[in-house]
Amino acid sequence: MTQASTGAATGASFRPHDPALLDLARRHAAEWLDALPERSIPPRASVDEVGDALGRELPEHGEPAAEVIDRLVERIEPGLMAMGSPRFFGWVIGGTQPVALAADWLVSAWDQNNGLRNVTPGTVAVEEVAADWILDLLGLPPESEVGFATGATTAQFACLAAARDEVLRRAGWDVARDGLAGGPRVRFVVGAERHATIDLAGRYLGLGIPAAAASDDQGRIRPDALREVLAAGEGPAIVCLQAGNIHSGGFDPFEEACRVAHEAGAWVHVDGAFGLWAAASPRLRHLTAGLADADSWSTDAHKTLNVPYDCGIAMVRDGAAMRHALTMHASYLQATAIGADPHEKVAELSRRARGVPTWAVLRHLGRDGVAELIDRLAESARIIAEGVARLPAVTVLNDVVFTQVCIALEDDAATEALSARLWADGEVLAMTSRWHDRAVVRFSVSNWGTDAAQARRTVAAVERALAGLRSGG
């Protein structure tokens, strides 16, 4: 038996962990996290450079586990982006709170297949408690079913699968039995400025290209335009609304839009990948008025709540519709007779207990702490917006109501040059996008470590980058 293969030993020699190896991984992780607050944010090496450094040939003989871990850390470190930095604003990503990281390590160690309620009662119970807390925090119907998916896109998929099957059932068509071919066409209606993952989830489900209702200047769907689109056709319909526009942070007018949609017999889904959490803040809850009038909601705990990746959340008022669309049964599975199994609420049978870190964060913060986190992110966005608005030639394009700030300079070339300058400097990262047919630099404030001091430091970095551009230096 080679040194590299000792982890595969069986019988009396079986040892499920190596204390020294886990301690090595812990030390490497701690070094990364300790350096994160001041690390230059962009990666320093390309994919090909990292691949070459790792070695592209599969070795004929294995190497000791500790050497594998050391190689992994040493060779990929130049290719890592400091996405957990409190000055990373490139996308709505967030970081990882320490309590969530610790819980996530335990999830990996416990190695529970969290698909069946009776098989893994420990971790399923944690997720069920977390689900109840989430519904409570967001003010959503307590009878709703909650599934923990891989991310916002798959959470939308789960919700829209329930919506598709249910609106077709109401029209007299059983898609589970008969498929989509030959059935009524489902009208798929979205706002003109929805996030593209809504289209993607709809495409997975055979809904085709959605019909877009016009939005206002902040990307919020116009109820009058929604009414016009729905009145132009008939038959089963799904309407998708949005909590948190990716550029403006704006929220659709849920009360009126839900009323218009329901009058047309439509199912209403709300994509709240990051914005849904505004409902947990007494100060910001007004942005989500009417949210509970919808039929399903999706969000992502790795964004505003700052748990590790792999934690989208799908919530459906009609749990039977969710289970009908997503469940499967087999004689070898010990399905529960009471309650819903976790696999009946997402598009997976086997999965890790991904809701456990969410429970840990909610238990750690409590109701007041969650509200404080959300308020701090929104306040940091306001500080950035007000600070950069005072700089020469900078225009803030959106009403800063939540955590998004979009700015532009005098023309697209200058705006893109500012983003490139920030990338080269490395202290702050904000990516370019296009909004209202112009280039913008978008600051998405999502990290739990971003506070007023980090926001002011961000403004100073933008001011320094602008000065460098103007001087040609």
C-alpha positions in Angstrom: 0.0 0.0 0.0 1.5 3.4 -1.0 1.6 6.4 1.4 -0.8 8.2 -0.8 -3.5 5.5 -0.6 -3.7 5.1 3.2 -7.0 7.0 3.3 -8.7 4.2 1.4 -7.8 1.5 4.0 -10.7 -0.6 5.3 -11.6 -2.8 8.3 -9.7 -2.2 11.6 -7.4 0.3 9.9 -10.2 2.5 8.7 -9.8 6.1 9.9 -12.4 8.6 8.6 -10.1 11.6 9.2 -6.5 12.7 9.5 -6.2 15.3 12.3 -2.9 16.7 10.9 -4.4 17.1 7.4 -7.5 18.9 8.7 -5.2 21.2 10.8 -3.1 21.9 7.7 -6.3 22.9 5.8 -7.4 25.0 8.7 -4.0 26.9 8.8 -4.1 27.5 5.0 -7.7 28.8 5.3 -6.8 31.1 8.2 -3.9 32.5 6.3 -6.2 33.3 3.3 -8.9 34.9 5.5 -6.4 36.9 7.6 -5.0 38.5 4.4 -8.4 39.1 2.8 -9.2 42.6 4.2 -6.1 44.1 2.7 -5.4 41.8 -0.2 -5.5 43.2 -3.8 -8.8 42.0 -5.1 -8.2 40.9 -8.7 -6.4 37.6 -9.4 -2.8 37.8 -10.6 -2.7 34.7 -12.8 -4.8 33.3 -15.7 -6.6 30.0 -15.9 -3.9 28.6 -18.2 -1.1 29.8 -15.9 -2.7 28.1 -12.9 -3.4 24.9 -14.9 0.3 24.8 -15.9 1.4 25.4 -12.3 -0.8 22.6 -11.0 0.6 20.1 -13.6 -1.6 18.9 -16.4 -0.5 15.2 -16.6 -2.3 12.8 -14.3 0.4 11.2 -12.1 1.1 7.5 -12.4 1.5 7.3 -8.7 -0.2 9.3 -6.0 1.5 11.7 -3.6 1.0 12.2 0.2 -2.2 14.0 1.1 -0.4 16.9 2.8 1.6 17.5 -0.3 -1.6 17.6 -2.3 -3.1 20.2 -0.1 0.1 22.3 -0.1 0.3 22.1 -3.9 -3.3 23.1 -4.2 -2.9 26.2 -2.0 0.4 27.3 -3.5 -0.4 26.9 -7.1 -3.9 28.3 -7.2 -3.4 31.2 -4.8 -2.4 33.7 -7.6 -5.6 32.8 -9.5 -7.9 33.5 -6.6 -10.1 36.7 -6.5 -10.7 38.3 -3.1 -14.4 38.1 -3.5 -14.8 38.1 0.3 -13.2 41.6 0.5 -15.4 44.3 2.1 -14.5 46.4 -0.9 -15.6 43.9 -3.6 -18.6 45.3 -5.4 -18.2 43.5 -8.7 -21.4 41.5 -8.5 -24.0 40.7 -5.9 -22.0 38.1 -4.2 -21.4 38.8 -0.5 -18.8 37.0 1.6 -19.0 34.3 4.3 -19.7 35.1 7.9 -17.4 33.1 10.3 -20.3 31.2 11.9 -21.6 30.2 8.4 -18.1 29.0 7.4 -17.8 26.9 10.6 -21.2 25.4 10.0 -20.4 24.6 6.4 -17.3 22.7 7.4 -19.4 20.6 9.7 -21.9 19.9 6.9 -19.0 18.5 4.8 -17.8 16.5 7.8 -21.2 15.1 8.6 -21.7 14.2 4.9 -25.4 13.7 5.2 -27.5 13.1 2.0 -30.2 15.5 2.9 -32.9 14.3 0.6 -35.1 12.2 2.9 -36.7 13.4 6.1 -36.6 10.1 8.0 -33.1 9.2 7.0 -31.2 12.3 8.1 -33.5 13.8 10.8 -30.8 15.9 12.4 -29.9 18.1 9.4 -33.4 18.1 8.0 -34.7 19.4 11.4 -32.1 22.3 11.2 -33.3 23.2 7.7 -37.0 23.0 8.7 -36.4 25.4 11.6 -34.4 27.7 9.3 -37.2 27.6 6.7 -39.7 28.8 9.4 -37.4 31.6 10.5 -37.0 32.8 6.9 -40.7 32.9 6.2 -41.2 34.8 9.5 -38.4 37.3 8.8 -39.7 38.0 5.3 -43.4 38.2 6.3 -44.4 35.4 3.9 -47.3 32.9 4.4 -46.2 30.5 7.2 -47.8 27.6 5.3 -45.4 28.0 2.4 -43.0 25.2 1.5 -39.3 26.1 1.5 -36.6 24.3 -0.5 -32.9 24.9 -0.3 -31.5 24.9 -3.9 -28.0 25.4 -5.3 -28.5 29.1 -6.0 -30.9 31.8 -7.2 -31.3 30.3 -10.7 -32.3 26.8 -9.5 -34.5 28.3 -6.8 -36.3 30.1 -9.6 -36.5 26.9 -11.5 -38.2 25.1 -8.6 -40.7 27.9 -8.1 -41.5 28.2 -11.9 -41.8 24.4 -12.2 -44.5 24.5 -9.5 -46.1 27.5 -11.3 -46.0 25.9 -14.8 -47.6 22.6 -13.6 -50.2 24.3 -11.5 -51.4 26.8 -14.1 -51.6 24.0 -16.7 -53.5 21.9 -14.1 -56.1 24.7 -13.7 -56.4 24.7 -17.5 -57.1 20.9 -17.5 -53.7 19.7 -18.6 -51.5 17.3 -16.6 -47.9 18.1 -17.7 -46.4 15.4 -15.5 -48.5 12.8 -17.3 -48.7 14.2 -20.8 -45.7 16.5 -21.2 -45.9 20.0 -22.7 -46.5 19.1 -26.4 -50.1 19.5 -27.3 -51.0 21.3 -24.1 -52.1 25.0 -23.7 -49.3 27.5 -24.2 -48.2 29.1 -20.9 -47.9 32.8 -21.2 -44.6 33.8 -19.5 -44.6 37.5 -18.6 -41.7 39.5 -17.1 -40.6 43.0 -16.6 -38.4 44.6 -19.3 -35.6 44.8 -16.8 -35.8 41.4 -15.1 -32.6 39.5 -14.4 -31.6 37.1 -17.2 -31.7 34.1 -14.9 -35.5 34.3 -15.0 -35.3 33.8 -18.8 -32.9 30.9 -18.2 -35.1 29.1 -15.7 -38.1 29.6 -18.0 -36.0 28.1 -20.9 -35.2 25.1 -18.8 -38.9 24.6 -18.3 -39.9 25.0 -21.9 -41.7 28.3 -21.4 -39.9 30.0 -24.3 -39.0 33.7 -24.7 -41.0 35.7 -22.2 -43.3 38.6 -23.1 -41.9 41.8 -21.5 -44.0 44.5 -19.9 -42.4 48.0 -19.9 -40.5 49.2 -16.9 -40.0 52.7 -15.5 -36.7 54.6 -15.4 -35.6 52.6 -12.3 -36.4 49.2 -13.9 -39.6 48.7 -12.0 -42.4 47.0 -13.9 -45.3 49.3 -14.8 -48.6 47.8 -13.7 -50.4 49.5 -16.6 -48.0 47.8 -19.1 -48.4 44.5 -17.3 -52.2 44.8 -17.7 -51.8 45.5 -21.4 -49.6 42.5 -22.0 -51.9 40.1 -20.1 -55.0 41.5 -21.9 -53.4 40.8 -25.2 -53.8 37.0 -24.7 -55.6 34.4 -22.8 -55.0 31.0 -21.1 -52.6 30.0 -18.3 -50.0 32.6 -17.3 -47.0 33.1 -15.1 -45.9 36.7 -14.1 -42.5 37.3 -12.7 -41.8 40.3 -10.6 -38.6 41.5 -9.1 -37.3 42.6 -5.6 -34.1 44.4 -6.3 -33.2 45.5 -9.8 -29.6 44.6 -10.6 -28.7 48.1 -11.6 -31.0 50.4 -9.6 -31.9 48.1 -6.7 -35.5 49.1 -7.3 -38.5 47.0 -6.3 -41.5 46.3 -8.4 -44.9 47.7 -7.1 -46.0 44.3 -5.7 -49.4 45.3 -4.4 -50.7 46.6 -7.7 -48.8 44.2 -9.9 -50.0 41.2 -8.0 -53.6 42.4 -8.2 -53.3 42.9 -12.0 -51.8 39.5 -12.5 -54.3 37.7 -10.2 -57.2 39.4 -12.0 -55.9 37.7 -15.1 -55.6 34.3 -13.4 -51.8 34.3 -13.4 -49.4 32.8 -10.9 -47.1 35.5 -9.6 -43.4 34.7 -8.8 -41.0 37.2 -7.2 -37.3 37.0 -8.0 -35.7 38.4 -4.9 -32.2 37.1 -5.3 -30.8 39.8 -3.0 -33.6 42.3 -2.6 -36.1 40.0 -0.8 -34.1 40.5 2.4 -35.2 44.1 2.6 -38.4 42.7 4.0 -36.5 41.7 7.2 -35.6 45.3 7.9 -38.2 47.5 9.6 -36.5 50.5 8.1 -36.6 49.1 4.5 -39.7 46.9 4.6 -41.8 49.5 2.8 -39.9 48.6 -0.3 -41.5 45.2 -0.3 -45.1 46.2 0.4 -47.4 43.6 -1.1 -44.7 41.0 -1.3 -46.8 38.3 0.5 -49.5 38.7 -2.2 -47.4 36.6 -4.6 -47.5 32.9 -5.0 -43.8 32.0 -4.9 -40.6 33.7 -4.1 -36.9 33.0 -4.6 -33.8 34.4 -3.0 -30.1 33.5 -2.3 -28.7 33.2 1.2 -25.1 33.6 -0.1 -25.8 37.2 -1.1 -27.3 39.5 1.5 -27.2 36.9 4.3 -23.6 36.0 3.5 -23.5 32.2 3.9 -21.2 30.1 1.6 -22.2 29.4 -2.0 -24.8 26.7 -2.7 -27.8 28.1 -0.9 -30.6 29.3 -3.0 -34.0 29.4 -1.3 -37.3 28.5 -3.1 -40.6 29.3 -1.4 -44.0 28.4 -2.7 -47.3 29.2 -1.0 -49.0 26.1 -2.4 -46.8 23.2 -1.1 -48.8 20.6 -3.0 -48.1 22.3 -6.2 -44.4 22.4 -5.4 -44.3 18.7 -4.5 -46.3 17.7 -7.5 -43.8 19.4 -9.8 -40.6 18.2 -8.2 -41.2 15.0 -6.3 -40.2 11.4 -7.3 -40.8 8.1 -5.6 -39.0 4.8 -5.6 -39.5 1.7 -3.5 -36.0 1.7 -2.1 -36.4 5.3 -0.7 -37.7 5.6 2.8 -40.1 8.4 2.1 -41.7 10.2 5.0 -45.4 9.7 5.7 -45.7 13.0 7.5 -44.4 16.2 6.1 -42.5 16.8 2.9 -39.1 15.3 2.1 -36.4 17.9 1.2 -36.0 16.4 -2.3 -39.6 17.2 -3.1 -38.9 20.9 -3.0 -35.8 21.2 -5.2 -34.6 19.6 -8.4 -32.3 17.1 -6.7 -32.6 13.8 -5.0 -29.2 13.7 -3.4 -27.8 16.9 -1.9 -25.7 18.2 1.0 -27.4 19.8 4.0 -27.0 23.3 2.5 -29.5 25.0 4.8 -27.4 24.4 7.9 -25.2 27.5 7.5 -28.3 29.6 6.9 -29.7 28.4 10.3 -26.3 29.2 11.9 -26.3 32.8 10.6 -29.9 33.3 11.6 -29.3 31.9 15.1 -26.1 33.9 15.5 -27.7 37.3 14.4 -31.2 37.0 15.6 -34.0 39.2 14.2 -32.3 42.4 15.2 -28.9 41.4 13.8 -30.4 40.4 10.4 -32.1 43.9 10.3 -28.8 45.6 11.3 -26.9 43.7 8.6 -29.3 44.7 5.9 -29.5 48.3 7.1 -25.7 48.6 7.2 -25.4 47.4 3.6 -28.0 49.9 2.4 -26.3 52.7 4.4 -22.9 51.8 2.9 -24.4 52.1 -0.6 -25.8 55.5 0.3 -22.4 56.7 1.6 -20.7 55.5 -1.6 -23.3 57.2 -3.8 -23.2 60.5 -2.0 -19.4 60.4 -1.9 -18.8 59.7 -5.5 -21.5 62.1 -6.6 -19.3 64.9 -5.3 -16.4 63.9 -7.5 -15.9 65.8 -10.8 -17.8 64.4 -13.8 -19.4 61.6 -11.9 -23.1 61.0 -12.2 -25.1 58.6 -10.0 -27.8 57.2 -12.4 -30.1 55.4 -10.0 -32.2 56.3 -7.0 -30.2 54.5 -4.3 -33.0 52.8 -2.3 -31.1 49.6 -1.4 -27.6 48.3 -2.1 -26.9 49.1 -5.8 -25.1 52.2 -7.1 -24.6 52.9 -10.8 -22.3 55.7 -11.9 -21.1 57.0 -15.2 -18.6 59.6 -16.4 -18.9 61.9 -19.4 -18.9 59.1 -22.0 -18.6 55.3 -22.2 -14.8 55.3 -22.8 -14.2 57.3 -19.7 -16.5 55.1 -17.6 -14.8 51.9 -18.8 -11.4 53.5 -18.1 -12.4 54.2 -14.6 -13.4 50.5 -14.0 -10.1 49.4 -15.6 -8.2 51.8 -13.3 -9.9 50.4 -10.2 -9.0 46.9 -11.3 -5.4 47.8 -11.8 -5.2 49.5 -8.4 -6.8 46.5 -6.7 -8.1 48.1 -3.6 -11.7 48.4 -4.8 -13.4 46.3 -7.5 -16.6 47.5 -9.3 -17.5 46.1 -12.7 -18.9 47.7 -15.8 -22.3 47.0 -17.2 -24.8 48.7 -19.5 -27.9 50.4 -18.3 -30.1 52.9 -20.2 -27.9 52.3 -23.2 -24.7 53.6 -21.6 -21.7 52.1 -19.9 -21.9 52.2 -16.1 -19.7 51.2 -13.2 -21.9 49.3 -10.8 -21.2 49.0 -7.0 -23.1 46.1 -5.5 -22.8 46.3 -1.7 -23.3 42.8 -0.4 -20.5 41.9 2.0 -21.2 41.6 5.7 -17.8 43.4 6.4 -18.7 46.5 4.4 -19.5 49.4 6.7 -19.3 53.2 6.7 -15.5 53.1 7.0 -15.1 50.7 4.1 -17.6 52.8 2.1 -15.6 56.0 2.7 -12.4 54.1 1.7 -14.1 53.1 -1.5 -15.0 56.7 -2.3 -11.3 57.7 -1.7 -10.2 54.9 -4.1 -12.6 56.2 -6.8 -11.3 59.7 -6.3 -7.7 58.5 -6.6 -8.5 56.5 -9.8 -10.2 59.6 -11.3 -7.3 61.8 -10.5 -5.0 59.3 -12.2 -7.1 59.2 -15.3 -7.3 63.0 -15.6 -3.6 63.4 -15.1 -2.7 60.6 -17.5 -0.6 59.0 -14.9 
